[in-house]
Amino acid sequence: MTAWLLCGLFAWEAPGLTGSPRLMARTLAHLHPDTPIFYLDPLHLTAVSQALLYRAHKRGPLWRVVRADGPWGAAGHPASAADWRHLSQAHPLVWYSTSYHLGEHSWMQHLAPEVWVYSVLENAVALMGPERQVHERALARADVVVSNSPPVTQSLAGLVNPAKLLEWGMAVHPDFWERTAIPPCWTFGFFGHLMPWIDFDALEELAAQHPRESIALVGPLHKDSASLVTALCQRRPSIHWLGPRPYEDLPDFAAACEVMLLPRRRSPVSDACDPVKLYEYLAAAKPVATNFPVSPALGRFVYSGATPIQFAAAAAAALADARSHLGRHRDPALPALLADRSWTARAGAIWDRTAGPWILDPAAERS
């Protein structure tokens, strides 16, 4: 029986935010409850791939994804010895990995799945040296290459067979984000990993211009930005770091904010990103302000400004929308866009692309 093994961006147990592979795993478990779906902590990738190569039967940092009451009730439990045996004997094995898993000691040295889905994210536009070489080998060997955005697709020109390329960025399950309107607790809100690429200068400018409006930050701190966040909250008492929250609690947090923020520093990697947060913010029916270079598809629904001063102005415009109960987040075209960019649609498109001759006839030669 076919089995899927998805390597995550972040550990499953993390109480904060989730990565796109975890969302993919949970959606696949909902859509295909009879197919074994496994999710792997990427920190243990090499050890697990070696175990699979040698058909070892042991417990480890692997999760079996199971269906509950819906795609967002789907949960995982540690893989049992029986799960390990099943996975090591699965044929064909469909492997889903991303360009964040590349390195000099990549799992590629140990694991050769029958079907490989390689999801190329924004970091690929800046890969150099050994990681670049591994990336290019991955493009040649993968059976399906998923591009995260048009800039990523452009970076793949001449490196990948167009016949196996699928451009599909981030997605959202709109129903998961629906909440009854409540009186706001916070003026501005952000959720996400507080990484160094967050534009803390833009947040400080917003706090300086609107000192009486609260700014709430939810998410785990990165070691390189922890001191920045601490100092920012001390300088600007209207900014509050609330710590990480479980993913399942984020719709309630968004409902408690008037405007959602995405301040991100400009770089080739940032500019090639398709941020899942923008879709989630819009699905939560919230006005959005960002300094991110928004795609034409999303531009009509959000406010954006490149510099910190322009970002603060965009946030003020979004706040006016929130308080008038009108504006871009109420655009009648938005529900159709979110439905088209659902995780169900994304997972379905990738699932369909794996149904090649190596699935129908394992002895067939792969293109």
Secondary structure, 3 states (H helix, E strand, C coil): CCEEEEECCCCCCCCCCCCHHHHHHHHHHHHCCCCCEEEECHHHHHHHHHHHHCCCCCCCCEEEEECCCCCCCCEEEECCHHHHHHHHHCCCEEEEEEHHHCCCCCHHHCCCCCEEEEEECHHHHHCCHHHHHHHHHHHHHCCEEEECCHHHHHHCCCCCCHHHEEECCCCECHHHHCCCCCCCCEEEEEECCECCCECHHHHHHHHHHCCCCCEEEECCECCCCHHHHHHHHHHCCCEEECCCCCHHHHHHHHHCEEEEEECECCCHHHHCCCCHHHHHHHHCCCCEEECCCCCHHHHCCCEECCCHHHHHHHHHHHHHHHHHCCCHHHCCCHHHHHHHCEHHHHHHHHHHHCCCHHHHCCCCCCC
